[in-house]
Amino acid sequence: MRLFAAVLPPEDAIAELAVEVERLRRLPGADGLRWTGRPGWHFTLAFYGEVADDVVPDLSARLARAARRTAPFELALSGGGQFGRGRALWTGASGDVAALRLLADRAEAAGRKAGLRMEEHRHYRAHLTLARGREPVDVRPYVELLRGFAGRSWRVSELALVRSNLPGSGVRGERPRYEAVGRWVCAASG
């Protein structure tokens, strides 16, 4: 199964972001982007790709340990940016981003220790993907609007292992479906 570790924002934070995304979708050229649906809004911490069923228990145990070693922390959705010359538009995070980075490092290490082939380690950049373009798109107006976005703060208290079910029908516009297959409480005392 195709898996990744993530932080899932709470519904009220997602609702705030949805209002902002509706503003973005009214900008000229917005129909040229593939917008991520609300169920797909998450902060990916570590992408594992295809994971054999027999590896999932070990990965899960290691993620549980990573969560236990992490104290809950405050985070908020805020700002925005782009990757790949407009191929991806995202909103970022504010608050205890250092704690989010540490959790991402621990989730990556869990994958490596479980024997998964991980890409070369890169400095974690907190982002929640809002839209993608097949071709480079000038997303500067979108980034400019997102610059002033500041959602409410919430307490991150959980690490999730998420399964990504890719579209298989071939229907244009069909989106991946995501389901949490494991959740662990962040339990270290600050």
ABEGO torsion letter per residue (X at the ends): XBBBBBBBBBAAAAAAAAAAAAAAAABBGAAABBBBBAAABBBBABBAEBBBAAAAAAAAAAAAAAAAABBBBBBBBBEBBBBGGGABBBBBBBEBAAAAAAAAAAAAAAAAAAGBBBBBBBBBBBBBBABBBABBBBAAAAAAAAAABBBBBBBBABBBBBBBBBBAAGBBGBBBBBBBABBBBBABBX
